[in-house]
Structure formats: C-alpha cells, structure tokens
Amino acid sequence: MKYRAFIILPVFLFLISCSGTKKQNTDEPANVMELKTEDILFPASEVLNLKSYYLSATFQNDSLNLLYGYNYKSHALDCMDLNRRQLSQIPLSREGESAVMRDMYGLYIQAPDSIWLYDGSQRILLINSRGKLLKAVDLRQELKESEEVLINTNHAMSTAHLFYDRKHNSLLYGIKDYSTSPISFRVRETFLDGTAASINYPLQPSVVVTNVTGRDYGNMTDVNITFVEDKIIYNYPVESHVYIVNRTNGKQEVVEADSRFTKNEVEKCESGNYDQWERHNIENPHFYDVMYLPQQKMYARLHLGGIEFDDTVDRSKLMDNRDLYLTLFAEDFTVIGEEKLSPHRYNYFTGWTGTGDGVILFVDNSLDENEKTEELAIDIVRLKAD
C-alpha cells in the first residue's frame, strides 16, 4: 500500500420553496486543501476483470468494504474486496427468468445479497449475490408517452443514479419530460409495497443556462442526479452550480460551486453535427455528479477541464490529455477546497465512484507512462487529516 500527498409529489410538490443561491466567501484565500492518495493493486486472479469500469458502486459496513463494477465483456458484476485485495464475480444471466440485458445503466448496492440494476428493458431488477432475480419493477407501467426514464452513466452526457430508499421501501430515479418547452426533469419515487401512488419531485432548470436540452450544448443535454437519504442532489454538466431538494420539507437550495481552475459555463456548440459534438466535449469542461462520502460527512464533485482541439491527434488521446479536478464540500455544501488530480492517470469515462471517506478512481489512462501493469489498480483520494 502506498500513499502520495498532494497540496493541492403531486400537489405537495408544487409547494417547493427556493431559498436562493448560497454564495461562497470569495474574500478568503483560494481554497487549497491537502489530499492523500492510497494506491491499491489487485493481484492477478481467475476473474477476467477490466482495467476500469464505467458503471460502479460501493458497499461498506463495519467489516466489509466492497467495490462493484459492471464487466461488459463478460456480462457480470465484478466484486473487488478492498480490505482483502480479492476479486470475485457475479455472472448475469443472458436469458431465462433471471435475464439481464447487456445494456446496463444503473447500479445500487443495498447489500451484498441485494443488488439493484437498471438495464435496457426499462426495468429495475433486484438480484442476489448469485445473480438470481428476486424482483423486477417495470417502469413503463407508470411512464407517460412524453416521458423517458433518466438512469444513465455516460461520460459525455450525464450521470443520473438509481437509489433504493430503505426507510420508504421505494425506488428513486430521474424522468425526462418532453411535453414541456424547454424539456424538463423530475425525480420519481415509486413505492414497492403498492399501497401509495408514485411521487414526482420537479427539478428546477439551470440558473445559468436557459435550455440545456437543445442542440446548443452537444451531448451535455441531461442532468446529473444523486440521492443521499432524504436529499436529491443534482447539477448540470454545463455549469458549476449544485442544486439540492429536501424531500422531507420540499425546500430547494442552489449553491455556487465555481472552479478556480476552469471555465464555469460551457460554450455553445457550433452545430448539430456529431463530429462537432465530440470536439465540443473535448474543448469544454464537464461537471460530473456529486458524490457523498458518509464517513467524512462530505460531498465530492469531479470535473474535467477542456483543452485545445487538434484534428491530427486521436480523439481518445485528446480526451485522456484533459485535466481532472476534485472539489470537496462540507455537509452544508460550503466548499472545502479544489485541487487538480494527477494528470494522465485515470479513466475519464466515468471511471470513478464515491466511498466512505474518499473518491475511488480507476488507474487507466492511455497516456500514463508510469503505469505498466495490466492488473487492476485503483486510487482512493482522500482529504488528509490535520
């Protein structure tokens, strides 16, 4: 183990109140924080794991510290035991009553024997640790013609999570509504006991960008959504604000969370041509979802900076040449600090997830000259204790 230090509802819901925008104190010195990075290398095993996972989630309790990733090559969930440095695998059925489609978009670990998935069938599936189907919830039953389920993990578009609320025995997920102009977003809470109707929580539009859903912003047309207990936390990839909805009292808050390293608003895309969309993605910042770190009672957000486009360089190389930044927030969303992470080291295709006290990142970058191993390597980046 090595360490490196860097200085570095239906009617009810219309009653939602907005408390305005919380401004950070710009009179203070730049928010510099000291981070430490734990490197974990998994020894070779019989599991044909990937070097990085675009869809991953964690589970922790007093004795377990587990990282799960969807292995699209073997259509399985790879389980990484961070305490024992061991790998195991949960094969997913391709057919039969426990079938899971290969298009996987959502993953939530309720417990090692209760794993929620969202696949291309528009169903949320509950499986056990052997991949057996325990429950299937068909979201199409409540979906209106103008609505689309928004559960996604896409590096160019958005990261909108799936969540199981143990207290309410409910599932929460995003909805994109095409019947409004501009297109709007909400969160739907579906109760699994069948005794209550679903509840919708409207998400307010960006306070910076009038319409994120048109062609003006290339691929960045959706919203990032995270769930923490009774809070819905969301943000738009095209700008730096963080938005919070309290599901208990309906209060809504907007927090200024500007980066001191990059632009805080994405430029408009010149055309609707997909090549231009790819270029737009490389030249502009992208603000990713907010992750909760429960042991520290902090929130973390990663975002990528943009770089100058060069048509003579492979686009995947351009992507891997961008800089990745970590912003940490206190529990009240006051910014603790922001730092640039090691360049040319991590997978930028949503190759990260939050854990109890830090952010897990998969070490997998085509420009990394130091990482020669083909084995699975991860970093856990944490705020260094005083």
Disulfide bonds with the S-S distance in Angstrom:
none
